[in-house]
Amino acid sequence: MTKDQLFYPTKLKLTILELLARFEVLTTRDLAQLIYQNDSINSIRTINRTLANLNSHSLVNQIFFRPEDYLGRGNLPNASGLSEQGVAFAEERWPATYPKEFPRTHSPHTIEHDLRRARTHIAIDQFSRDNKLTLGWKKGGNHIVKPDDTFELTKEKTAHFFLEEEYKRKDFDALYEKLKPYVSLHGSAEIKKEWGFRYYTVVVPMRDADAMQNILTHFKGGCNCVDPKLKYMHRSAPFKLHTDVIAFTTHQEIIERTSQPILYAPSGKIIALLDIVK
């Protein structure tokens, strides 16, 4: 921000900054839906003008990205997040949001994943309000397990969750290596020391229903391989994770049917978030 520029913190500017502090990365349409409950042309224009002003004051960064369903027509959308200066501003006003910087060097290729995380956060935030729960949320993690996000829901007791948003295609071995530590460490003194709790559920929204069913079959001990040699190698199911600790769903289900029984465990259980919190 240059010395001759004055920042006037209007209600809309502060609302946008708080939402970016809370949810990290959002599109203009996301912001319009959150603020005006619609994405009309007028709402979009108002948000864009305000974002441009926040950008000019070095509080917000915006990056264009190519969505997976982009057909090559029209302008590419952009995603907005807090700059380093925006984070400092948010830390003073809304420290409980744990604001995180969205640098201009952020890869456009991971923005779709970041937006899915944000929309899952928005859905769970609304779910907690609807059910009179207290939500705590922290972005990322760097202790023994490295989730996308960590959150807790409190009613009479507090339930802890790790979020692993799986957007890109990933082979079964990679997913096994990523998720197995959550099962091994569950209930241990080691996880208690690093995270402050022993027991948790790992929520894994998959890209679609086919991906979810395939990984459930795999972790239940089945083999989806077509190659007979691979089937023979997998005959003893070394990748089996018969557990309730990990719960799979789809991104669409968790943002559209958050309160319903949409969490599928490799053990065979089907549960809802409220079942875990009670």
Backbone as numpy.savetxt, mean C-alpha at the origin, in Angstrom:
# Nx Ny Nz CAx CAy CAz Cx Cy Cz
11.84 27.59 -2.39 10.99 28.77 -2.39 11.88 30.01 -2.39
11.67 30.89 -3.32 12.50 32.10 -3.38 11.99 33.11 -2.37
12.84 34.08 -2.05 12.51 35.03 -1.00 11.32 35.90 -1.37
11.12 36.16 -2.68 10.04 37.05 -3.06 8.72 36.31 -3.25
8.70 35.00 -3.01 7.47 34.23 -3.09 6.92 34.02 -1.69
5.66 34.37 -1.51 5.01 34.15 -0.22 4.05 32.99 -0.34
4.12 32.09 0.62 3.22 30.94 0.61 2.03 31.24 1.51
0.85 31.25 0.91 -0.38 31.46 1.67 -1.05 30.11 1.88
-1.06 29.62 3.12 -1.58 28.28 3.38 -3.11 28.24 3.43
-3.73 28.24 2.26 -5.19 28.16 2.20 -5.65 26.78 2.67
-6.94 26.65 2.91 -7.49 25.37 3.38 -7.23 24.26 2.38
-7.41 24.55 1.08 -7.21 23.52 0.07 -5.74 23.10 -0.01
-4.83 24.07 0.04 -3.40 23.73 0.00 -3.02 22.84 1.18
-3.49 23.18 2.36 -3.17 22.40 3.55 -3.80 21.00 3.48
-4.99 20.93 2.94 -5.65 19.63 2.80 -4.86 18.72 1.87
-4.42 19.27 0.74 -3.63 18.48 -0.21 -2.32 18.04 0.41
-1.65 18.94 1.10 -0.37 18.58 1.73 -0.56 17.50 2.80
-1.64 17.60 3.57 -1.89 16.58 4.59 -2.20 15.23 3.97
-2.97 15.23 2.89 -3.28 13.97 2.21 -2.03 13.33 1.62
-1.14 14.13 1.06 0.11 13.60 0.52 1.02 13.11 1.65
0.99 13.78 2.79 1.75 13.31 3.95 1.21 11.98 4.44
-0.10 11.83 4.40 -0.74 10.61 4.91 -0.60 9.44 3.95
-0.83 9.69 2.65 -0.90 8.59 1.68 0.30 8.51 0.74
1.18 9.45 0.81 2.50 9.46 0.14 2.46 9.85 -1.32
1.73 9.10 -2.16 1.69 9.38 -3.60 0.25 9.29 -4.08
-0.22 10.34 -4.76 -1.60 10.36 -5.25 -1.65 11.05 -6.61
-2.62 10.65 -7.42 -2.88 11.37 -8.67 -3.86 12.51 -8.39
-4.02 13.38 -9.37 -5.00 14.47 -9.24 -6.39 13.89 -9.03
-6.70 12.82 -9.74 -8.03 12.20 -9.60 -8.23 11.64 -8.20
-7.20 11.02 -7.63 -7.29 10.53 -6.25 -7.61 11.68 -5.30
-6.89 12.79 -5.47 -7.09 13.94 -4.59 -8.50 14.52 -4.75
-8.98 14.61 -5.99 -10.33 15.13 -6.23 -11.38 14.26 -5.55
-11.21 12.93 -5.65 -12.16 12.02 -5.02 -12.14 12.16 -3.50
-10.95 12.33 -2.93 -10.85 12.45 -1.48 -11.40 13.78 -0.97
-11.19 14.85 -1.74 -11.58 16.18 -1.27 -13.02 16.53 -1.66
-13.40 16.23 -2.90 -14.72 16.63 -3.41 -15.68 15.46 -3.61
-15.19 14.24 -3.41 -15.99 13.02 -3.66 -16.47 12.92 -5.10
-15.73 13.54 -6.02 -16.01 13.39 -7.45 -14.73 13.73 -8.21
-14.73 13.38 -9.50 -13.58 13.73 -10.35 -14.05 14.49 -11.59
-14.93 15.45 -11.36 -15.44 16.27 -12.45 -14.31 17.15 -13.00
-14.54 17.70 -14.19 -13.52 18.54 -14.83 -13.17 19.73 -13.94
-14.19 20.35 -13.32 -13.93 21.50 -12.45 -13.09 21.11 -11.24
-13.38 19.97 -10.66 -12.61 19.51 -9.50 -11.17 19.24 -9.89
-11.00 18.58 -11.03 -9.65 18.26 -11.51 -8.86 19.55 -11.77
-9.50 20.52 -12.41 -8.82 21.79 -12.72 -8.41 22.51 -11.45
-9.29 22.51 -10.45 -8.99 23.19 -9.19 -7.79 22.53 -8.50
-7.78 21.21 -8.46 -6.67 20.48 -7.83 -5.38 20.73 -8.59
-5.45 20.69 -9.91 -4.23 20.92 -10.72 -3.65 22.31 -10.51
-4.52 23.33 -10.42 -4.03 24.69 -10.18 -3.33 24.78 -8.82
-3.93 24.12 -7.83 -3.35 24.18 -6.48 -2.04 23.40 -6.42
-1.98 22.26 -7.09 -0.73 21.49 -7.14 0.37 22.28 -7.82
0.02 23.00 -8.90 1.01 23.83 -9.60 1.57 24.90 -8.66
0.69 25.47 -7.84 1.13 26.48 -6.89 2.05 25.86 -5.83
1.67 24.70 -5.32 2.50 24.02 -4.32 3.85 23.61 -4.92
3.82 23.23 -6.19 5.06 22.87 -6.89 5.96 24.09 -7.02
5.38 25.23 -7.33 6.17 26.45 -7.49 6.81 26.90 -6.18
6.23 26.45 -5.06 6.79 26.77 -3.75 7.67 25.62 -3.23
7.98 24.68 -4.11 8.89 23.57 -3.78 8.40 22.71 -2.63
7.08 22.59 -2.50 6.51 21.74 -1.45 6.05 20.38 -1.99
5.85 20.34 -3.31 5.33 19.13 -3.95 6.15 18.82 -5.19
6.39 17.54 -5.43 7.00 17.08 -6.68 5.95 16.31 -7.48
6.02 16.43 -8.81 5.10 15.72 -9.70 5.90 14.99 -10.78
5.52 13.73 -11.04 6.24 12.91 -12.02 5.23 12.25 -12.95
5.46 12.36 -14.25 4.62 11.67 -15.22 4.98 10.18 -15.23
3.96 9.34 -15.44 4.21 7.89 -15.51 3.25 7.27 -16.52
3.58 6.08 -16.95 2.76 5.37 -17.93 2.02 4.22 -17.25
0.70 4.35 -17.05 -0.07 3.28 -16.43 -0.06 2.01 -17.29
-0.28 0.89 -16.66 -0.27 -0.38 -17.39 -1.33 -0.42 -18.47
-2.49 0.23 -18.22 -3.59 0.20 -19.19 -3.58 1.39 -20.16
-2.48 2.14 -20.18 -2.39 3.29 -21.08 -2.33 2.82 -22.54
-3.20 3.38 -23.38 -3.32 2.94 -24.78 -2.56 3.83 -25.75
-1.83 4.81 -25.24 -1.04 5.65 -26.11 -1.77 6.87 -26.61
-2.99 7.10 -26.10 -3.76 8.27 -26.52 -3.93 9.22 -25.33
-3.83 10.51 -25.59 -4.00 11.49 -24.53 -2.73 11.68 -23.72
-2.80 12.63 -22.80 -1.64 12.94 -21.98 -1.39 11.86 -20.93
-0.12 11.65 -20.64 0.22 10.74 -19.54 -0.19 11.39 -18.21
-0.69 10.60 -17.26 -1.01 11.17 -15.95 0.26 11.45 -15.15
0.12 12.25 -14.14 1.26 12.43 -13.23 0.83 12.13 -11.81
1.80 11.76 -11.00 1.58 11.48 -9.59 2.26 12.56 -8.77
1.68 12.90 -7.64 2.21 13.96 -6.79 2.58 13.40 -5.41
3.64 13.97 -4.85 4.06 13.62 -3.50 4.85 14.78 -2.92
5.22 14.66 -1.66 5.91 15.75 -0.98 7.38 15.83 -1.38
7.86 17.03 -1.55 9.30 17.27 -1.74 9.98 17.21 -0.38
11.29 17.34 -0.37 12.03 17.38 0.90 11.51 18.52 1.78
11.26 19.68 1.16 10.74 20.82 1.91 9.31 20.56 2.36
8.54 19.86 1.51 7.17 19.50 1.88 7.13 18.56 3.07
8.09 17.63 3.12 8.17 16.71 4.25 8.45 17.47 5.55
9.39 18.42 5.49 9.71 19.22 6.68 8.48 20.00 7.16
7.72 20.54 6.21 6.49 21.27 6.54 5.48 20.33 7.20
5.31 19.12 6.62 4.34 18.16 7.14 4.74 17.61 8.50
6.03 17.42 8.73 6.50 16.90 10.01 6.16 17.85 11.15
6.13 19.13 10.86 5.76 20.11 11.89 4.26 20.09 12.16
3.46 19.95 11.10 2.00 20.06 11.24 1.32 18.72 11.52
1.78 17.65 10.88 1.10 16.35 11.00 2.13 15.24 11.23
2.85 15.27 12.35 3.93 14.30 12.57 3.45 12.85 12.59
2.20 12.62 13.00 1.69 11.25 13.10 1.48 10.59 11.74
1.58 11.39 10.66 1.43 10.80 9.32 2.72 10.15 8.83
3.84 10.38 9.53 5.16 9.89 9.10 5.39 10.22 7.62
5.41 11.50 7.27 5.54 11.89 5.86 6.84 11.38 5.25
6.76 11.06 3.97 7.90 10.50 3.26 8.10 11.27 1.96
9.35 11.52 1.62 9.65 12.30 0.42 9.36 11.51 -0.86
8.84 12.23 -1.85 8.64 11.71 -3.21 9.59 12.49 -4.11
10.85 12.06 -4.21 11.87 12.86 -4.91 11.64 12.89 -6.41
12.17 13.91 -7.06 12.04 14.02 -8.52 12.77 12.88 -9.23
13.70 12.23 -8.54 14.45 11.12 -9.12 13.73 9.78 -8.95
12.54 9.80 -8.34 11.77 8.57 -8.14 11.48 7.91 -9.49
11.66 6.60 -9.57 11.45 5.90 -10.85 9.98 5.90 -11.24
9.65 6.33 -12.46 8.26 6.28 -12.93 7.73 4.84 -12.99
8.64 3.87 -13.08 8.23 2.48 -13.24 7.63 1.89 -11.96
7.88 2.51 -10.80 7.34 1.98 -9.55 6.14 2.78 -9.05
5.74 3.81 -9.79 4.65 4.66 -9.32 3.32 3.91 -9.25
3.07 3.03 -10.22 1.82 2.25 -10.18 1.73 1.45 -8.88
2.85 0.87 -8.47 2.90 0.13 -7.19 2.64 1.07 -6.02
3.25 2.25 -6.03 3.06 3.23 -4.95 1.60 3.66 -4.86
0.96 3.85 -6.00 -0.44 4.27 -6.01 -1.35 3.17 -5.47
-1.02 1.92 -5.76 -1.80 0.81 -5.21 -1.69 0.77 -3.69
-0.48 0.99 -3.20 -0.29 1.05 -1.74 -1.14 2.18 -1.15
-1.12 3.35 -1.80 -1.87 4.50 -1.30 -3.37 4.21 -1.30
-3.86 3.57 -2.36 -5.31 3.30 -2.45 -5.73 2.23 -1.46
-4.85 1.28 -1.18 -5.14 0.31 -0.12 -5.21 1.03 1.22
-4.28 1.95 1.46 -4.27 2.74 2.69 -5.57 3.54 2.82
-6.00 4.17 1.73 -7.23 4.96 1.75 -8.42 4.08 2.11
-8.49 2.88 1.52 -9.61 1.97 1.77 -9.63 1.51 3.23
-8.47 1.19 3.78 -8.41 0.72 5.17 -8.67 1.87 6.13
-8.25 3.08 5.76 -8.55 4.26 6.57 -10.06 4.47 6.66
-10.76 4.34 5.52 -12.22 4.49 5.52 -12.89 3.35 6.29
-12.37 2.14 6.13 -12.87 0.97 6.86 -12.76 1.20 8.37
-11.64 1.74 8.82 -11.46 1.97 10.25 -12.44 3.02 10.77
-12.71 4.05 9.98 -13.68 5.07 10.39 -15.09 4.48 10.47
-15.45 3.68 9.46 -16.78 3.09 9.41 -17.03 2.15 10.59
-15.98 1.50 11.08 -16.12 0.51 12.14 -15.62 1.02 13.50
-15.41 2.34 13.59 -14.97 2.97 14.85 -13.71 2.32 15.40
-12.75 2.11 14.51 -11.45 1.58 14.89 -10.42 2.68 14.82
-9.36 2.54 15.60 -8.24 3.48 15.52 -7.17 2.87 14.62
-6.78 3.61 13.59 -5.79 3.13 12.63 -4.45 3.81 12.86
-3.40 3.02 12.94 -2.05 3.54 12.93 -1.34 3.01 11.71
-0.57 3.86 11.03 0.04 3.45 9.75 1.45 4.01 9.65
2.38 3.19 9.25 3.75 3.64 9.01 4.22 3.07 7.69
4.85 3.93 6.89 5.27 3.54 5.54 6.61 2.81 5.59
6.68 1.71 4.87 7.95 1.00 4.72 8.41 0.29 5.98
9.61 -0.23 5.92 10.20 -0.93 7.06 11.58 -1.42 6.67
12.47 -1.54 7.65 13.82 -1.98 7.33 14.40 -2.89 8.42
13.53 -3.60 9.12 13.98 -4.51 10.17 13.66 -5.95 9.79
14.60 -6.79 9.68 14.53 -8.24 9.39 13.51 -8.64 8.32
12.31 -8.07 8.38 11.38 -8.18 7.25 11.18 -6.77 6.70
10.92 -6.65 5.42 10.85 -5.34 4.78 9.52 -5.16 4.05
8.44 -4.89 4.82 7.13 -4.72 4.19 7.02 -3.40 3.45
6.00 -3.31 2.60 5.70 -2.01 1.98 5.23 -1.03 3.03
4.35 -1.51 3.92 3.79 -0.68 4.99 3.47 -1.55 6.19
3.36 -0.89 7.34 2.95 -1.55 8.57 1.75 -0.78 9.12
0.71 -1.51 9.57 -0.41 -0.80 10.17 -1.00 -1.59 11.32
-1.75 -0.89 12.15 -2.43 -1.54 13.27 -3.84 -1.02 13.38
-4.75 -1.89 13.79 -6.15 -1.54 14.01 -6.48 -1.85 15.46
-7.09 -0.86 16.14 -7.38 -1.02 17.55 -8.86 -0.83 17.83
-9.43 -1.81 18.53 -10.78 -1.69 19.07 -10.63 -1.90 20.56
-10.97 -3.11 21.06 -10.64 -3.41 22.45 -9.20 -3.90 22.56
-8.71 -4.50 21.50 -7.31 -4.91 21.43 -6.71 -4.37 20.14
-5.42 -4.47 20.03 -4.73 -3.99 18.83 -4.25 -5.17 18.00
-4.58 -5.16 16.73 -4.10 -6.17 15.78 -3.07 -5.53 14.87
-1.97 -6.23 14.64 -0.87 -5.70 13.83 -0.84 -6.37 12.45
-0.47 -5.57 11.45 -0.46 -6.06 10.08 0.78 -5.56 9.34
1.28 -6.40 8.45 2.25 -5.98 7.45 1.53 -6.01 6.10
1.80 -5.01 5.26 1.21 -4.96 3.91 2.30 -5.22 2.88
2.05 -6.19 2.01 2.95 -6.49 0.88 2.14 -6.43 -0.40
2.15 -5.29 -1.05 1.37 -5.09 -2.28 2.13 -5.71 -3.44
1.55 -6.74 -4.06 2.22 -7.43 -5.17 1.56 -7.03 -6.49
2.21 -6.10 -7.16 1.67 -5.58 -8.42 2.32 -6.22 -9.64
3.63 -6.32 -9.64 4.34 -6.92 -10.77 4.28 -8.44 -10.70
4.41 -9.07 -11.86 4.48 -10.53 -11.89 5.77 -10.97 -11.20
5.66 -11.99 -10.36 6.81 -12.48 -9.62 6.73 -14.00 -9.56
7.86 -14.68 -9.74 7.80 -16.15 -9.73 7.59 -16.66 -8.31
7.15 -17.93 -8.22 6.80 -18.50 -6.93 7.98 -18.55 -5.97
9.17 -18.85 -6.49 10.35 -18.92 -5.63 10.64 -17.56 -4.98
10.52 -16.50 -5.75 10.78 -15.16 -5.22 9.76 -14.81 -4.14
8.49 -15.15 -4.36 7.46 -14.87 -3.37 7.67 -15.72 -2.11
8.09 -16.95 -2.30 8.36 -17.82 -1.14 9.49 -17.23 -0.30
10.57 -16.83 -0.94 11.71 -16.26 -0.21 11.32 -14.96 0.50
10.42 -14.22 -0.09 9.99 -12.95 0.49 9.07 -13.16 1.70
8.17 -14.15 1.62 7.14 -14.33 2.64 7.50 -15.34 3.73
8.41 -16.26 3.43 8.76 -17.29 4.42 9.25 -16.70 5.74
10.09 -15.64 5.76 10.53 -15.09 7.04 9.38 -14.63 7.95
8.29 -14.13 7.36 7.15 -13.71 8.18 6.59 -14.90 8.96
6.58 -16.07 8.32 6.06 -17.27 8.97 7.04 -17.76 10.03
8.32 -17.79 9.69 9.35 -18.29 10.61 9.48 -17.42 11.86
9.32 -16.11 11.70 9.54 -15.17 12.81 8.29 -14.91 13.64
7.14 -15.36 13.18 5.88 -15.08 13.87 5.92 -15.61 15.31
5.65 -14.74 16.27 5.64 -15.13 17.67 7.00 -15.15 18.35
8.05 -14.78 17.63 9.41 -14.90 18.15 9.84 -13.67 18.94
10.86 -13.87 19.79 11.44 -12.74 20.53 12.14 -11.78 19.58
12.66 -12.31 18.47 13.38 -11.48 17.51 12.47 -10.45 16.86
11.28 -10.89 16.45 10.35 -9.94 15.82 9.84 -8.94 16.86
9.66 -9.40 18.09 9.24 -8.52 19.18 10.28 -7.42 19.43
11.55 -7.81 19.41 12.63 -6.85 19.66 12.68 -5.78 18.57
12.50 -6.20 17.31 12.63 -5.25 16.19 11.38 -4.42 15.94
10.20 -5.01 16.17 8.96 -4.33 15.79 8.07 -3.95 16.96
8.30 -4.55 18.12 7.49 -4.21 19.29 6.28 -5.09 19.47
6.09 -6.09 18.62 4.98 -7.04 18.76 5.41 -8.39 18.21
4.76 -9.45 18.69 5.10 -10.82 18.27 4.16 -11.36 17.19
2.91 -10.97 17.25 1.88 -11.60 16.42 1.31 -10.60 15.43
1.04 -11.07 14.23 0.63 -10.18 13.15 0.03 -11.00 12.02
-0.58 -10.30 11.08 -1.06 -10.89 9.84 -0.42 -10.14 8.68
0.05 -10.87 7.69 0.63 -10.26 6.49 -0.44 -10.23 5.41
-0.88 -9.04 5.03 -1.91 -8.89 4.00 -1.21 -8.69 2.66
-1.55 -9.56 1.69 -0.87 -9.54 0.39 -1.91 -9.37 -0.72
-2.19 -8.13 -1.15 -3.08 -7.92 -2.29 -2.34 -8.25 -3.60
-2.85 -9.20 -4.35 -2.25 -9.62 -5.62 -2.86 -8.81 -6.77
-2.20 -8.86 -7.92 -2.62 -8.04 -9.06 -4.01 -8.43 -9.58
-4.39 -9.71 -9.49 -5.71 -10.14 -9.95 -6.05 -11.49 -9.32
-7.27 -11.98 -9.59 -7.75 -13.21 -8.98 -6.95 -14.43 -9.43
-6.53 -14.47 -10.69 -5.74 -15.61 -11.17 -4.41 -15.72 -10.43
-3.75 -14.58 -10.27 -2.48 -14.58 -9.55 -2.67 -15.05 -8.11
-3.77 -14.63 -7.48 -4.04 -15.05 -6.10 -4.29 -16.56 -6.01
-5.10 -17.08 -6.90 -5.40 -18.52 -6.87 -4.16 -19.35 -7.14
-3.33 -18.91 -8.06 -2.10 -19.65 -8.38 -1.16 -19.72 -7.18
-1.01 -18.60 -6.48 -0.09 -18.61 -5.34 -0.68 -19.39 -4.17
-1.99 -19.36 -4.00 -2.62 -20.16 -2.95 -2.42 -21.65 -3.20
-2.61 -22.06 -4.45 -2.38 -23.46 -4.82 -0.94 -23.86 -4.53
-0.03 -22.98 -4.88 1.40 -23.23 -4.70 1.75 -23.39 -3.22
1.30 -22.44 -2.40 1.65 -22.47 -0.98 0.88 -23.54 -0.20
-0.20 -24.04 -0.77 -0.90 -25.16 -0.13 -0.19 -26.49 -0.40
0.82 -26.45 -1.27 1.58 -27.66 -1.56 1.31 -28.23 -2.93
0.44 -27.58 -3.71 0.19 -28.03 -5.07 1.28 -27.54 -6.00
1.27 -28.04 -7.21 2.27 -27.63 -8.18 1.56 -27.25 -9.48
1.82 -26.04 -9.93 1.21 -25.54 -11.16 2.08 -25.77 -12.39
3.21 -26.43 -12.20 4.16 -26.58 -13.29 3.65 -27.53 -14.37
3.95 -27.20 -15.63 3.60 -28.05 -16.76 4.73 -29.05 -17.04
5.96 -28.61 -16.85 7.14 -29.44 -17.11 7.19 -30.62 -16.13
7.19 -31.89 -16.63 7.22 -33.07 -15.76 8.44 -33.10 -14.84
9.57 -32.58 -15.33 10.78 -32.56 -14.50 10.58 -31.66 -13.28
9.96 -30.51 -13.51 9.70 -29.60 -12.39 8.66 -30.19 -11.44
7.65 -30.87 -11.99 6.66 -31.51 -11.14 7.33 -32.54 -10.23
8.28 -33.28 -10.79 9.00 -34.29 -10.00 9.82 -33.61 -8.90
10.47 -32.52 -9.25 11.28 -31.78 -8.26 10.41 -31.26 -7.13
9.16 -30.92 -7.43 8.27 -30.32 -6.45 7.39 -31.35 -5.74
7.67 -32.62 -5.92 6.78 -33.66 -5.39 6.68 -33.62 -3.86
7.72 -33.14 -3.18 7.69 -33.09 -1.72 7.23 -31.72 -1.21
6.80 -30.86 -2.11 6.26 -29.53 -1.77 7.17 -28.75 -0.82
8.42 -28.51 -1.22 9.33 -27.78 -0.33 8.94 -26.33 -0.11
8.02 -25.84 -0.93 7.60 -24.45 -0.88 6.30 -24.28 -0.11
5.82 -25.33 0.54 4.53 -25.29 1.21 4.58 -24.34 2.41
3.57 -23.47 2.52 3.44 -22.56 3.67 2.02 -22.70 4.20
1.78 -23.75 4.99 0.45 -24.00 5.54 0.29 -23.12 6.77
-0.25 -21.94 6.59 -0.24 -20.94 7.65 -1.43 -20.01 7.59
-1.77 -19.42 8.75 -2.78 -18.36 8.80 -2.12 -16.99 8.89
-0.80 -16.97 8.97 -0.07 -15.70 9.15 -0.17 -14.84 7.90
-0.19 -15.49 6.73 -0.25 -14.76 5.46 -1.67 -14.85 4.90
-2.20 -13.72 4.48 -3.56 -13.68 3.93 -3.53 -12.97 2.58
-3.92 -13.71 1.54 -3.92 -13.17 0.18 -5.30 -12.62 -0.18
-5.30 -11.59 -1.01 -6.52 -11.05 -1.58 -6.14 -10.43 -2.91
-7.02 -9.66 -3.52 -6.66 -8.89 -4.72 -6.75 -7.41 -4.39
-6.05 -6.62 -5.18 -6.09 -5.17 -4.94 -7.52 -4.65 -5.10
-8.23 -5.14 -6.10 -9.60 -4.68 -6.32 -10.50 -5.02 -5.14
-10.34 -6.21 -4.59 -11.18 -6.62 -3.47 -10.91 -5.77 -2.23
-9.65 -5.49 -1.96 -9.35 -4.77 -0.72 -9.76 -3.30 -0.79
-9.85 -2.73 -1.98 -10.30 -1.34 -2.05 -11.82 -1.23 -2.25
-12.46 -2.29 -2.73 -13.90 -2.22 -2.99 -14.74 -2.98 -1.96
-14.17 -4.00 -1.32 -14.93 -4.84 -0.37 -14.12 -5.03 0.92
-13.59 -3.93 1.43 -12.63 -3.98 2.54 -13.19 -4.70 3.76
-14.46 -4.55 4.06 -15.04 -5.11 5.28 -15.48 -6.57 5.13
-15.43 -7.11 3.92 -15.95 -8.46 3.66 -14.87 -9.53 3.89
-15.26 -10.81 3.96 -14.28 -11.89 4.08 -13.53 -12.09 2.76
-12.46 -11.37 2.59 -11.72 -11.37 1.32 -10.27 -11.81 1.49
-9.91 -12.25 2.70 -8.54 -12.64 2.99 -8.43 -14.16 3.00
-7.62 -14.71 2.09 -7.51 -16.15 1.90 -6.14 -16.62 2.39
-6.13 -17.48 3.39 -4.88 -18.01 3.93 -4.54 -19.34 3.26
-3.26 -19.67 3.12 -2.88 -20.97 2.55 -3.40 -22.16 3.36
-3.74 -21.93 4.63 -4.30 -23.00 5.47 -5.71 -23.37 5.05
-6.33 -22.50 4.25 -7.70 -22.74 3.81 -8.72 -21.80 4.43
-8.33 -21.05 5.43 -9.25 -20.13 6.09 -9.55 -18.93 5.20
-10.79 -18.45 5.31 -11.19 -17.21 4.64 -11.70 -16.28 5.73
-11.09 -15.13 5.88 -11.39 -14.24 6.99 -11.57 -12.81 6.52
-12.12 -12.00 7.42 -12.26 -10.56 7.20 -11.36 -9.82 8.18
-11.04 -8.57 7.86 -10.22 -7.78 8.77 -10.82 -7.70 10.16
-12.16 -7.56 10.24 -12.81 -7.47 11.54 -12.64 -8.74 12.35
-12.55 -9.89 11.68 -12.33 -11.15 12.41 -11.00 -11.14 13.15
-10.03 -10.44 12.59 -8.70 -10.39 13.20 -8.66 -9.38 14.34
-9.41 -8.29 14.19 -9.39 -7.22 15.19 -10.18 -7.60 16.44
-11.26 -8.37 16.28 -12.12 -8.71 17.43 -11.35 -9.53 18.46
